[in-house]
Amino acid sequence: MMSKIGIILSLMACTFTFAEDKPADQARPYYIPVYVPQPKYPRRAQMRGKQGYAVIAVTVTTSGAVRDPVLVEEFPEGWRFGRAALKAAKKLKYNPRVIDGQVQESTGVIYKFTFNLR
């Protein structure tokens, strides 16, 4: 059985967003979180050696917090990777987008939580 630290260290993540139909000088191709919480590895998946991922869409508020997390994709389905990622996504933190000196809310920010047993 894998140690808790080993599981935490093996969780990997990446983030990106769509350009949202903004001019090239205003669109940011991706957002880099300043804080990424580690989701709890689903117990049944861990016990059976299952690995997977979950893709979550969030809105980044003007304070850098996230709201309205939505599960976009989960693989494999039925192993609760999406549920664990949704819980963790609520705690993500970003630097908010600033355009012309004004802090803007960003919708459609995508974050992928990857669950690996290494």
Secondary structure, 3 states (H helix, E strand, C coil): CCCHHHHHHHCEEEEEECCCCCCCCCCCCCCCEEECCCCCCCHHHHHCCCCEEEEEEEEECCCCCEEEEEEEEEECCCCCHHHHHHHHHCCCEECCEEECCEEECEEEEEEEEEECCC
